[in-house]
Amino acid sequence: MKETPIKKELVDGLIAELGINDFAKATIREVKQVAAKAEKASGVEFIKMEMGIPGLPAAQVGVDAQVKALQDGIAHSYPDIQGLPALKQEASRFVKAFIGLDVAPEGCVPVTGSMQGTFASFLTCSQAQKSKDTVLFIDPGFPVQKMQLQVMGVKYETFDVYDFRGEKLGPKVESYLEKGNICAIVYSNPNNPAWICLNEDELKTIGTLATKYDTIVMEDLAYFAMDFRQNLSVPFQPPYQASVGRYTDNYMLLISGSKAFSYAGERIGVTCISNKLFHRHFADLAARYEGLPFGLVFSTRMLYALSSGTSHSAQYAMAAMLKAATDGEYDFRKEVSVYGERAHKLKEIFCRHGFHIVYDKDLDQPVADGFYFTIGYPGMTSGELAKELMYYGVSAICLITTGSHQEGLRVCTSFIEDHQYDQLEERMTIFEENNKKA
C-alpha cells in the first residue's frame, strides 16, 4: 500500500469529532467542514468537489446595474411585492427567447433566489386542494427541497429516475398520480446531481399526466440552458431549453440568477407561473385567502409573509442580465461553458483510473458534460468511496443524500483550478494502485 496524501487517522478522527456516524449520509456542509479541517491540519490542498457554488465572476452587466440602482437611492424603497416592472417584462421576454413559451409579465415574480421560489411554490401548491397533500420528486435532486417540505410539514414521495427513462417514465409517474394525493411534481433539468436532461418526449409524458390528474409541475431550471451538447444560446431561435410548459398549463418555472449568471450571492431568481395557472381559482385557496387566484396567493400572501419582497437592487441586476441575454448582447452560456470543459477533463482522469460514470446516459446519448457529474468505483458503497477519497484530498457528497438509489458520488466542477488536474492525476494513480483487486 502506498501512503495516502492525507493520513487516514486524521480524517477518521475529524469525522468522529464532528459526530458523523454514517459518512454516506453526511451533508454537503459536513463534508466541507471535514475537508477544510483536514486541509488545515495536513497542509495538503484539497480538491473540493462537494459544494455547488459558482466558481466564476458575477455577470458584470448585473453588477453595473445593481450598483447604479443603489447609487440612485433605491435602497430606501420597499420593492413592489409583484416585482420590478422592468424585471417582469424582461423575464417574460427571456422565457420567450430561450424556451419559446409565452408567459405574461404578471406571472413572472421575482424571488429571493430559487430556494425561496420553491418554498413559496410548495406552500401554494400544497394548500391549493385539500385532497392533494403530497409532493412527488423525480429524483435524484436537490436535498434542500425535501428539507423545505420537512420544515413546513408537507409529505412527499420520491423515486430514482435511473431505471425509468423513456417509455418507462409515464407508467412510473402515473402510479403515484393515480392515488389522487399528489399536488406537485418536482425535477431539475439539467439535473442536479446527475446532469441528465429529460427530453421533450419525457416532458410531454409528464405534462400530459399533470393535466390528466390536475397536478402542478415545478420545473427547476437552476442550470438554465446548460446542456452543452446543443446550442441553446441564440435568442428567439430553436433549439430551445426543453420544458414541460409546451405540454401542460399546470406549470411553474424556477429560473435562478445563481448559476447561469454567477449571481448567487445576491439571492435573486424569478418564478414564472403559466398564464392559466396564475389566474386559476382553487376553492380551497379562495376560502383561505379572500378569493384570490393562485398567482396572487403566491405573491401577495406567500412571498409577502416570507420576506415582504425581493432585494430591490438585485432586481435591477437580474433585469439587466436577462435583457442583455435576450437582446443577444450577452452570451451567458459561453461564460459558463467552462464547467463542461472541466467535467470532460475530470471524467477522463477518473475513468482512466477505474471509476465509472453512474448516470452515464440520456437514453441512447452520453450524458452532457456540465456543472455536475456522478462517479462510482467497483466494490465500494457511496459512503466507503467518499471516505476513501478524503484520504486522497478529494471531497464529494454521496448520491444517497440526493434521493438516488445508486452507489456513487456527486462531483461538482465549479471550484476546480487548472493546476488541480495534475494533482488529481497523481492522487488517483495512487488510489488505483491501493485499491486494485488482488
N, C-alpha and C positions, 0 to 999 in steps of 0.2 A: 504493500500500500504506500502510495506517495503521500507526503504530508499535504494537507489542505491549506489554502491560503489563510484561513482563519481557524483557530483551534476549536475542535468540537466541544470541548469542555466550556469554553467561553460562551458559545451560542446556547448550549443546553442550559447553562447557568442563568443566562438572561431570560430565556423562555420561562424557566421555573420562577425566577424573581418576579416576573410580570403576571404570574398566576395563570398562564395559558396551559390548560390541561390537554387540549387536543389541537395541535397546530393546524390540522385540516380545517378547523372552524375559526381560526384566528382572523380577526377583522383586518381591513386594509390599514387602519391606524395602528393596530398592534404589530403587524408585520413591519410597518415603517419604523416603529419605535425600537424593535429588536435590531433592525438593520442600522439605525442611527447609533445606538449604544455600542453595537459590535464594531462599527467603523471607528468610533472614537476610542474604544478600548484597545483595538488591534493596530490602528494606524493604517489599515488596508482599505482602499477606496471600494465602496460598494457599487455594483451596477444595479441601480434602483429601477425596478420594473413593476412596482406594486401600485403606485398612485396614478390615477387618470387625470393628471393636471396638464394643461397645455404647456409645451416647452418652447413656445415661440413668442416673440414680442406681440403685444396687442396691436390690432389694426390701427395704423396712425390716423386714418380718416375719422375713426371713432374717438380717439384721444383728443384730436384737434377740436371736434365738435363739442365734446363734453367740457373741455377747458373753456372754450368760448362761452358756452351756456353759463358756466359758473362765474366767469368774469362779467357776464351781462347781468348777474344778480339773481339767477334762477333759484339758487339755494334757499331763498327766503320764502318761496311759494310752495304750498302743497300741490302735488300733481293731481290732475283730474283722475278720479278712480277708474274711468273708462280708458285713460291713457292719453298721451300727447297726440293730437290730431295728425300731425305730420308722421309720427311713427305708425299710427294705424293705417294711414294711406300707403306708406312705403312697405309695410308688412303685406298688405293686400297685393301690391304690385309684385313684390318678391315671390309670393306664393304663385302668382300667375306666371311669372317669368321662369321659375325654376321647377315648379311642379305641374304647371299647366291647369291649375284649378282656380275657379272664381270664388273667392271668399271676400265678402264685403268688408270694408274698413271697420264697421261697427263690431264685427265678430273677431277682430284681431286685437287682443287685450294684452298689454304689457304686464309681465310678471317678474318677481324678484328672482330671476333665474328659473329654468325649467323645473327645478326642485319645488318651488312654490307653485308653479303651474300644475304639476302632478298632484300636489297636496290639495289644492283647491278643486281640481278636477275630480279627485277621489271623493271629496266631500259632496260635491254636487251630484255626481253620478250615483253614489250610494244612497242618497236621500230622494232621488227622483221617483222611484217606485218602491213602496214598502216591501213588495214581494221579492224584489231583487236586491239582495244584501251582500253579494259576494263578487269579488273581482277575480278575473281569470288572467293569469300571467302565462304568456308563451315564452318559456324560459330557454336558455339562460338569460339573465337580465341584471339590472342594476339593483344590488341588495337593499339600498336605502329605501326604495319604493315600498318594499314589504314592511320595512320598519315604520314608514309613514302610516300604513294601514294598522299596524300594531298600536301606534300611538293613538289613532282615532277609534280603535276598537272595531274595525271593519274586517270581515272574514275574507279569505282568498283561497283560490285553488291554483294549482300550477302543474305544468308538465314540461318535460325536456323535449324540445323540438327535434333533437338529434335523429331520432328514428321515425319522424313524422313529416318529412318533407314531401313536396309534390302532391300526388293524389292521396297520400295517407293523411294529409293535414286536415282536410274537410271533415272526415268521419271522427277524427280525434277531437276537434273543436266542438263539433255538434254533440258529442257525447256529454259535454259539460253544459252546453246551452239548452239542451232539451229538458234539463231538470227545472228550468224556469227561474233560477235564482241568480243568474249572472247579470250584473248591472253594467260591467265594463270589461273589455278585453285590452290588455296592455302588451306591447312588444316594442323593441327598438330596432331601427332599420337605417343604416347598418347596425348590426347587433353588438352591444356591449355584453359579454366579453368575446364572443366567438367570431365576430366580424362577418358572419353570414349575412346575406341580403335576401329577404323574402322577395320573390319575383312577382311580376304582375298577375300571373295565373293564381299564385298562392294568395295574393292580396284580394283578388276578385272572389276567391272562395271565402275568405274572412268577411269581406264586405257583404256578400250575398247572405251569409249566415247571420250577420249582425242585423240586417234588415228583416230577415225572416223571424228572428227571435227578439227583435226590438231591444238590441244591446248596443251600447255606445263603444266605439273603438277609440282608444287613446294611443295615437301613433307618436312614439318618442323619436324625434328627428334630431337628437343631440349631435349626431355626426353627419349633419346635413350634406348630401351630395358627395360624400367621401368614399363612394365606391369607385376606386381609381381605374377600374377595368374599362370604363367608358367615359366619354367626355360629357359631363353634366354641367359644364361651366358657361355655356353660351345662353344668355337670357332670351326668352321667348322662342327658343328653338329646341325641338326634340334632339336627343333623348332627354327626358325629364327625370327628376327624382321619382322613384316608384312610390306610389301612395294608394292607400285604401280609399281615399277620397274620390277616386274615379268610380267606385263600385257601391257606395252607400252614402246616404245623407247623414248617417249617425256617426260622425267623426269629429275628433278634436286633434289638431296637430300641435305638437310641442316643439317649438323652434328656439334653440338656445344660441346666445351670443358667445358662449364659453369656448367651444372647440373650433367652430368654423371661423370665428373672428378673433380667437385667443383672448376673449374679453371676460374671462372667468371671474376676475377679482371684483368686478362691478355688479355682479349678480343681476344680469339682465337677460330676458327672453320674451317671447311672445307666444301666447296660446291662441290658436286660430280655430274658431268654432264654426262649423258649417252653417250656411245661411238658414237652412231649415231647422237645424237643432237649436240655433241661437234663439229663434222666435217660438220654439215649441213650448206649449204649456203642459206640464205634467201636473196631474191633480194633486199629488202629494206635495210637490214643491209649492204649488199655488196656495194650498191650505196653510203651509208653514210660513211662506214668505209673501203674504199680501197679494197674491195673484200674479206675481212676476213670472216671466218666461225664463227658460233655462239660462240663457246668456246673461241676463241681468241678475239672476241669483248668483251666478259665478262671479260677476264683477262687484255688484253693489252690496252683496251680502258676504260671500266667502272671502274675497280679496280685501274688502273693506275691514272685515273683522280681523283678518290676519295681519295686515300691515298698513292699512289706510293708503294703499297705492305703492307704486314702484319708484325708486330713486329718480328724481326729476331730471337731473343732469345726465344720468345713464340712458334715459330715453332719447335724449338728443344724440348721444353716441350711436345707439342702435339704429335710429332713423337714418343717420348719415351713412352707416355701414351698409344697410340694406339698399339705400338709394344708389350708392356708388356701385354696388354689385349689379343691381337691376339695370342701371344705365350703361353697364359694360365698361365702367372706368376702373373697377377694382375686381381682379380675379382672385377671389378668396380661395378657390380650390388650388390654384397654383401655389399659393402661400403654404397651404397645409399638406401639399403632396409629399413633402419631406418625410412625413410619417410613413407613407407607403414605401419609400425608398429604404428607410430604416428597417421596417418589417422584413423586407426582402433580404437584406443582409443578415439580419439576426436569425431568420428562419434557416438560412443556408448553413450558418455556423452550428446551430442546434441539431439540425437534421444530419449533418455530416458526422456528428459525434453520438449518434444512436438515438436521438429523440425523434418523436413524430408529432405532426400537427393533429390535434384531436378533432376539432371541427375543420376538416380539410376541404370540404366540397360544398358548393351551392348546386345541388342536384348533379349535373354532369360536368360542371365547371370547377376548376380550382378556386378556393375562396380568395377574395381580394386581399391585397396587402394594405394595411392601414394602421389605425391608431392602436388596435389590439390584435393579438392572435393567441392561440392556445397551444400548449405543448404537453406531451406526456412522455414517460420513459418506461420501457418494458419491465414488468415485475415490481413497479413501485406504485403505491397509492398516492393520492394527491398530497396528503399530509407528510408522507415519507419523502417525497420529491421536494416539496417546499422547504422542509427542514434540512435536507441534504444539501440543497443548493445554497443555503445560508452559510455553510462551511466553506463555500467557494466564493463568497462575497456577492451573491446574486439573490435578489429578493423579488418575490412574486406572490400573488394570492391564489388560493385553491379554488377550483371551479365549483366545488360543493357550496361555497358561500354565495354563488350566483344563481342557485337553483338547478345547476347541471347535475346529471347523474353519472357523468363521465369522470374517470380518474385523470387528473391533469391540472395545469395551472394557467392562469391568465397572465399574459405578458403585455405590458404597456410600453410603447416605443417613445413616449414623449420626452423623457429625460436623457436619452442616450446621446453621449458625446462621441465625436469622431474617434478619439483615442481609445474608446472602450471596446471597439470591435476586436482589436488585438488582445486586449485584456480578456475578453470573453473567450476568444480562441484558445488562449493559453490555459485558462481555467477549465474549459470544457474538455480539453485534451487530457488533463489530469483526472477530471471527473470520469471520463470514458474509461481510462486505464484502471481507475479504482473500482469501477462498477461493472467491469466485464465479467460475464458469467464464466466460471471455470469450465 
